[in-house]
Amino acid sequence: MSAALEQLRRHPAMWRRETPPANALSTGFPVLDEVLPDAGWPMGALTEILVPRAGAGELHLVLPALAELGARGRWLAWVGPPHVPYAPALAARGIALSRILWVRGDNPAQQLWSAEQALRSGVCGAVLAWPARVHPRRLRRLQLAAESGGAWALLFRGEAPPEDASPASLRLRVMPAEKGLAVEVLKCRGKPGARVEIALDE
Amino acid sequence: MNAPGFSRGSDPLDLHEWKGVESSGSDPLEKPAVTPRLWLALYLPHFPLEVLGAERASLLPVAVITGGGARTTVVAADARAARTGVRIAMSASAACALAPNLILASRDETAEAAALEGLAAWAGQFTSFVSLVLPHGLLLEIGGSLAFFGGLDALLAKVRGAIDALDYSACFGVAPTPLGAWLLARVGSEEPVTALHALPARLAPVPLAYMDLPRRVEESLHSIGVEHFGDCCRLPRDGVARRTDPRLLAYLDRALGKRADPRQPYTPPPTFQRRLSLPGDVKDTETLLIAAERLLLELAGYLRARAGGVQTLEWHLAHRRSPATRLVIELVTPSRDAGHLLLLLRERLARVTLVEAVVYLGVRVRTILPLAPSSQDLFGEEGIAGGDWHTLVERLRSRLGRDAVQGITPSADHRPEKAWRCCTPGESVTGEPARYPRRPLWLLDPPEVLQTVAGDPWFDGKLHLTHGPERIESGWWDGDDIARDYFEALHTGGTRYWIYRELRERRGWYLHGIFA
């Protein structure tokens, strides 16, 4: 391949249709980026965040990346959130509300279908979902949808058994820590097991 | 200056616009590029002087001053003035005593702001993420640009060369955190820091004065013998929060990457319009062309970032008394070659007679034309599959029902449950968000009744009130009036809740939000 083409391939604004862009989005927390294999959240893939106790700070963990996606004009679909995503607080944290899509499904099947559509559409930067129980086969479908749409599939789940086979490329567990949040990397490409503490804005 | 691998002698950045080049030789097993965040801070110490163009115009020492009367102080001084001992923050009278022939120029903050935005638009050629640091700096996220420019050294050399051409002096700082990069630039510590673990040692010698702390905090730190960034980090965290200001901890955490530090991206305007005030009144063409070149270099960077060119260029030469001279330059094909555009202006100037000296020079481009088929950014507005968001909304609504797919928007009401509402997706009222005190990310609708144990609110464990009360009494006009005292409460499990006590009728406790 010519040198010019090689140069072109490495340009940050270039992507190739043949191979899905294996790109990562900075988490906004450099200490966390440092322990993740792609130095950020994997785009076009599935991330599971295990939250033993809801409200531990899991949303704060993903807000900087969501704000960045919104600023780039990508949609943020919230599929079946457990409560009302509170607009004044989200706006104060720099989330582009005009890019939020709040999807309420009556049942888990509708929510998973909606998440899959949103992931596949190519217009969403991130799709957030809170499935109670989900069969590994459905997870695999979400992973494929995320790949084809180049979106960040983000599932918040209670404690799942560690041996549970999951296609997620990244699985984290978050726990409240004394001054913020402890994040444990349970599964990732390369070597999992890292644990970092991040501070949350008061 | 070209990135390695280029033999064509053309600007490598032009490749930015090649669209649809099918990469037949792509290797599916190729490892994805890992691009950790890296920030380049540009600090412009002589910006007030450079914006006025005063330095070039005079053979005498020049200082830029601000304020009035006895409080007039120096904000920038050129090399000649500096040699006589004139320093920043010195009073104007002291400066004149040191350098009797000192020329004083008044600071022009409007021109500085416009120049900084022009520079931000220009910097778009190096990265897709530029953020302003007011009043005299820029932050460029360069992690994603390294591969294209052939590595950090090559990129820095390219930026350095381009900024020298603009005739700005800049201090560089490179670090994995934006604040870290900024502090390194401020103290002139130019050796790049690429690993987070190396950052604490490099930031340790940064004096407090460069940290832009509130004066009270800086003084109280001085009083306990703290002089540098590193000293702050060694203080016990609890003591710092109690004795100085909890924001200091947040500042240190942001600098060292332990806390998120989101920056506002600068979005260049859809058309290009810039003007430069000229040093004194200018009549000769060569001096005009020096100013024009700076404008054209900025324009070229702006166009390169947008993969565009210009076909019509409007020059405005403003005079003191006469109406402005307007020169319109038409090109046959769009271009963004600063040298070519400068040549065209030179030719045009040779054919006109200026009625009067020029006091400022402006350039305007109303239409940006694609210079080649434009590339589509990975995260571009249209999304990578080129899908249409209307299609997605329609598909979801056809199955779930219209009301199940909504946008959200803030609403101007003090009652928490009415401070937001659903709206058509994409139609949120954007604007300055109301400056509420802390608000939770989740709202419970309706609020959940809390049990009490010995009069204290209880929710699956004891709740400790940490902040509050914030009294909200509102809504008497529409019958849905409320009177509540809101508190933040910390659960033993670490979750922070937003709860309130009803002040009317049955004075119960309710859970209304989760900070999550």
Interface residues (C-beta under 8 A of the other chain):
Chain A: M1 A3 A4 L5 E6 Q7 L8 R9 R10 H11 P12 A13 M14 W15 R16 E18 T19 P21 A22 N23 A24 S26 T27 G28 F29 P30 V31 D33 E34 P37 D38 A39 G40 R53 A54 G55 A56 G57 E58 L59 H60 L63 P64 A67 E68 L69 A71 R72 G73 R74 W75 P81 P82 H83 V84 P85 Y86 A87 P88 A89 L90 A91 A92 R93 G94 A96 L97 S98 R99 I100 L101 W102 V103 R104 G105 D106 Q110 W113 S114 Q117 A118 S121 G122 V123 C124 G125 S148 G149 G150 M175 P176 A177 K179 E197 I198 A199 L200 D201 E202
Chain B: A3 G5 F6 S7 R8 P12 L15 H16 W18 V21 S23 G25 S26 P28 E30 P32 A33 V34 T35 P36 R37 T127 S128 G143 G144 S145 A147 F148 P176 T177 L196 R237 P246 L249 A250 D253 G257 K258 R259 A260 D261 P262 Q264 P265 S375 D377 L378 F379 G380 E381 G383 I384 A385 G386 G387 D388 W389 T391 L392 V393 R395 L396 R399 L400 D403 A404 V405 Q406 G407 I408 T409 P410 S411 A419 W420 R421 C422 P425 G426 E427 S428 T430 P433 A434 R435 Y436 R438 R439 P440 L441 W442 L443 L444 D445 G493 G494 T495 R496 Y497 G513 I514 F515 A516
